[in-house]
């Protein structure tokens, strides 16, 4: 088989042809490289997407079903570090979407007045219409002074990146549906972000959605509430706040103070029913979808408040962790019925403590009396205290009789004390002395611990009332006569309730028989007990002082009645006869 005939073309190419071929090859290289780089995402495409089409593609009702954001090229906001791990191949370009000036928009519901700012698409103010501050205005839940330093609520947070220019960018916005929803959009042509907030007219539950993309790839992020939360005009406001998480795996509520993150942000990931911040009476809780993994970051924010120019450590939290987050957001009172309706686990934020079995029924009775009969929590406390003391009167009566017997035995106890006079506590004869006294008590049916019974009876109800006044938002700002708030100390230089309580304690102590056979030094110490109780109750809530004062007055009346009506003891004449 013969070989092909070789090409007989010219051995040399003209200079003109060489130049044409060179230019052709250069053009082919340029065009080919552009196509290759577009495919690999190394350069941005030229054709921008339509802003109008992006906005119209978003549903106009449910915030939890907000449309995903369009893809864009690699992020290049000023000062922004890359967040997305990999560029999305073939990502379409995004048109710049940004406002030209700062603007605010508010949403009004039956329970909220919320002011949004397009600078970062954040909340500037969140007030509760049904709850007032100390000056009688709707309660502001955003720590305004602290937020100016650490960022306003619902700002974006990226792990490993302390700040993001997205929180300073000017987003475009438009209301949706019936005006109870609002959508924010931003794009610099490289990074695209969206936030949607949907409110309900009469609910403390808000639906929110957020999404961030860089170069078409989703960027995991969190939404934050920092610099504290709730009522700042209370004593030691920072100490009453904590980060809360309900761990579904452990089936319990975790509560962390701000100092948990004193050495830097603390990341806690897991399966949580909710996560947020609470103070004494209010809570903000991010509620993720069921069976979803949640990422949280806790902060220690040293900030001032409108009521305190000293910086205190307030807790902050960021919740989310996905490129597209959809969550419920509860912002409202820690009221049992309200919390249960939103999420059954939310009711755990009301910390009843160990005395739940007494405190909860106690509060239910107070609420019933206040709403149906008395219409005053102060008078309800007084009436309920009367009922409690009447119910415990048989036990008190037994104690009063025992104390009276001890009073009659005083001469014989004195003889025993004289017999062992001068011996020290380490002397073996001290045990003989106590044995003789106990034998005397046993012979006459006296309970030597009877003097402790009133305090032991009082203690469970005292702690229960303390819990009721500390955790029930219904009691907040409940007034009575001159007292403006039963959950707080009186706002006077001289607090009358503790003073009256001390006077009533001294009266009761003077009327009560002194236990025989006691240590004289201990009895002298007991004389100062009313003063010590007065110091303790000076800073206590007025409602707690009112309960203790009412119990004292009832005790004075009962002691007076018993002293006037009690007949002489059967053995009294015999003992006096022996003495003579």
Helices and strands as residue ranges (DSSP letters): H 15-40, H 51-56, G 63-65, E 104-108, E 112-117, E 122-132, E 138-140, H 144-150, E 155-157, G 165-167, E 172-176, E 181-187, E 191-198, E 205-214, E 217-218, E 222-225, G 237-240, E 242-247, E 252-256, G 258-261, E 266-270, E 272-278, E 282-288, E 294-305, E 308-320, E 324-333, H 336-342, G 344-349, G 353-355, H 356-368, I 369-374, H 377-391, H 393-408, H 410-419, H 429-444, H 450-471, G 473-475, H 496-511, H 520-527, H 529-538, H 542-565, H 572-579
